[in-house]
Amino acid sequence: MDWTALGVSIRLSFWTMVVLLFVGTPVAYWLAFSRWRLKFAVEAIVALPLVLPPTVLGFYVLVSIGPRSPLGRLYREVTGDTLPFSFKGLLLASVLYSLPFAVQPFASAFGSVDQRLIEASRCLGSSSWKTFRRIIFPLSLPGVVTGMILSFAHTLGEFGVVLMVGGNLAGRTRTASISIYDDVQALNYNAAFQTSMLLLGVSFAVLAITYAMRRTLWAAWPTR
């Protein structure tokens, strides 16, 4: 079993989850409360990674962050490094790929908060930020936890996007899923089986904890 590749996968999943908490929250808030007529177009863009082939998304990300792209040139001028085939580029691609797995649960949770509580908070003079911090976010905690854990689990098993953007650099961008693929190609089925079983167990445990936490968190709120 390639423990180094597993460590890269866990590190990538963790940072993807953290970034999506901060990036996905404002997007989800806007989707939950915006009344813009064309909001459906933004919703479709956010959900696009759900149906788009990972290799297609990975190709467009690779082109967008390449050294000849505006973003790639700017990053190289500032840092002296390149984004493709690096952990930071891999993180960017993973955030885009797992975006709907965080934003959709966040937005659903924000939208389910009792509107009367929000209106009462604003009538008492609370700002939008204060209302979100004290009313909306605490009541949406089960959905936020679900989105974070789902984004972690989804990133843990990435393959197509990872391979397109990060390549197969040991210790840097080689993840557990790529390690499994390499083991199968080398007919090393025992190692592939061990890594696959470990990922299966982690994925099941993550989902079981998610559903258990959701039930516990919801049970903590009094019912009317």
C-alpha positions in Angstrom: 0.0 0.0 0.0 1.3 3.5 -0.9 0.9 5.4 2.3 2.5 8.5 0.8 -0.2 8.6 -1.9 -2.9 8.1 0.8 -1.4 11.0 2.8 -1.6 13.3 -0.3 -5.3 12.3 -0.8 -6.1 13.0 2.9 -4.3 16.4 2.8 -6.0 17.3 -0.5 -9.4 16.4 0.9 -8.9 18.3 4.1 -7.8 21.5 2.4 -10.5 21.2 -0.2 -13.1 20.9 2.6 -11.6 24.0 4.4 -11.5 26.1 1.2 -15.1 25.1 0.3 -16.3 26.2 3.7 -15.2 29.7 3.1 -15.8 29.9 -0.6 -19.0 27.9 -0.7 -20.7 29.7 2.2 -21.2 33.1 0.5 -22.2 31.4 -2.8 -24.7 29.2 -1.0 -26.1 32.2 0.9 -26.6 34.1 -2.3 -28.3 31.2 -4.0 -30.6 30.7 -0.9 -31.8 34.3 -0.6 -31.2 35.9 -4.0 -34.3 36.8 -6.1 -32.4 37.5 -9.2 -34.3 36.4 -12.3 -31.4 34.5 -13.8 -30.3 32.8 -10.6 -31.0 29.4 -12.3 -28.0 30.0 -14.6 -25.7 30.4 -11.6 -27.2 27.2 -10.0 -26.5 25.3 -13.2 -22.9 26.5 -13.3 -22.4 25.4 -9.7 -23.9 22.0 -10.3 -22.1 21.5 -13.6 -19.3 19.3 -12.1 -22.0 16.8 -11.1 -22.7 15.9 -14.8 -19.5 17.0 -16.5 -16.9 14.3 -17.2 -14.0 14.8 -14.8 -11.5 14.7 -17.7 -13.3 17.5 -19.4 -13.3 19.6 -16.3 -9.7 18.7 -15.7 -8.8 19.7 -19.3 -10.4 23.1 -19.0 -8.8 23.8 -15.6 -5.4 22.7 -17.0 -5.8 25.1 -19.9 -7.0 27.9 -17.6 -4.0 27.7 -15.2 -1.4 26.8 -17.8 1.7 29.0 -18.1 0.3 30.7 -21.2 -3.0 31.6 -19.7 -3.5 35.0 -17.9 -4.0 33.3 -14.6 -0.9 31.1 -15.1 1.3 34.0 -16.2 0.2 36.1 -13.2 0.8 33.3 -10.8 4.2 32.7 -12.2 5.2 36.4 -12.0 4.1 36.6 -8.4 5.4 33.2 -7.1 7.9 32.1 -9.7 6.2 28.8 -9.9 3.5 27.1 -12.0 0.1 25.8 -11.1 -0.1 22.7 -13.3 1.3 19.5 -11.8 1.5 21.1 -8.4 -0.4 20.5 -5.2 -1.8 24.1 -5.3 -3.1 23.5 -8.9 -4.5 20.2 -7.7 -6.3 22.0 -4.8 -7.8 24.5 -7.2 -9.2 21.8 -9.5 -10.5 19.8 -6.5 -12.3 22.8 -5.1 -14.1 23.4 -8.5 -14.8 19.6 -8.8 -16.3 19.3 -5.3 -18.1 22.7 -5.3 -21.7 21.4 -5.7 -21.2 18.8 -2.9 -20.7 21.7 -0.5 -22.8 24.5 -1.9 -26.0 22.6 -2.5 -26.3 21.3 1.1 -25.3 24.7 2.4 -27.9 26.5 0.3 -30.6 24.0 1.2 -29.9 24.4 4.9 -29.8 28.2 4.7 -33.1 28.3 2.8 -34.8 26.0 5.3 -34.3 28.4 8.2 -37.6 29.9 9.4 -38.0 33.2 7.6 -39.8 34.7 10.6 -36.7 34.3 12.7 -34.7 36.1 10.0 -37.2 38.9 9.7 -37.4 39.3 13.5 -33.6 39.6 13.7 -33.6 42.3 11.1 -36.5 44.2 12.7 -34.5 44.3 15.9 -31.7 46.1 14.0 -29.3 43.3 13.3 -27.2 43.6 10.2 -27.3 40.9 7.5 -23.9 39.6 8.8 -25.1 39.5 12.4 -28.3 37.7 11.4 -26.3 35.1 9.5 -23.8 34.6 12.3 -26.3 34.3 15.1 -29.4 32.9 13.4 -28.9 31.4 10.0 -25.6 29.6 10.4 -26.3 28.0 13.8 -29.6 26.7 12.6 -28.0 25.4 9.4 -25.2 23.6 11.1 -26.4 20.1 10.1 -26.4 21.0 6.4 -23.0 22.7 6.7 -21.5 19.7 8.4 -23.0 17.5 5.7 -21.6 19.6 2.9 -18.1 19.6 4.4 -18.0 15.9 5.0 -19.4 15.1 1.5 -16.8 17.4 -0.1 -14.1 15.6 1.9 -15.3 12.2 0.8 -15.8 13.2 -2.8 -12.3 14.6 -3.0 -10.8 11.5 -1.5 -11.8 9.4 -4.5 -10.9 11.8 -7.3 -9.2 10.4 -10.3 -9.8 12.1 -13.7 -9.4 15.7 -12.5 -6.4 14.7 -10.4 -4.7 13.0 -13.2 -5.3 15.8 -15.8 -4.2 18.7 -13.6 -1.7 17.1 -11.1 -0.3 14.2 -13.1 1.4 11.4 -11.2 4.2 12.9 -9.2 5.1 10.8 -6.1 4.7 12.7 -2.9 3.2 15.8 -4.5 0.2 15.0 -6.7 0.0 11.2 -6.7 -3.2 10.3 -4.8 -4.6 7.0 -3.6 -6.9 6.6 -6.6 -3.9 7.0 -9.0 -1.9 4.6 -6.9 -4.7 2.0 -7.3 -4.7 2.6 -11.1 -0.9 2.2 -11.2 -1.1 -1.0 -9.2 -3.7 -2.5 -11.5 -1.7 -1.6 -14.5 1.3 -3.3 -13.0 -0.9 -6.4 -12.1 -0.2 -5.7 -8.4 -3.8 -6.6 -7.4 -3.0 -7.2 -3.8 -1.8 -3.7 -3.2 -4.7 -2.3 -5.3 -7.1 -4.4 -3.2 -5.7 -3.1 0.1 -5.8 0.5 -0.9 -9.3 0.1 -2.4 -10.6 -1.5 0.8 -9.1 1.3 2.9 -10.8 3.9 0.8 -14.1 2.0 0.9 -13.9 1.8 4.7 -13.0 5.5 5.0 -15.8 6.5 2.7 -18.4 4.4 4.5 -17.2 5.7 7.9 -17.4 9.3 6.7 -21.0 8.9 5.3 -22.1 7.0 8.5 -20.7 9.7 10.7 -22.4 12.3 8.5 -25.9 10.8 8.9 -25.4 10.1 12.6 -24.3 13.7 13.2 -27.2 15.1 11.2 -29.7 13.1 13.3 -28.0 14.2 16.5 -27.8 17.8 15.6 -31.4 18.0 14.5 -32.5 16.2 17.6 -30.8 19.0 19.7 -33.2 21.6 18.4 -36.6 21.6 20.1 -39.6 20.8 17.9 -42.7 22.9 17.9 
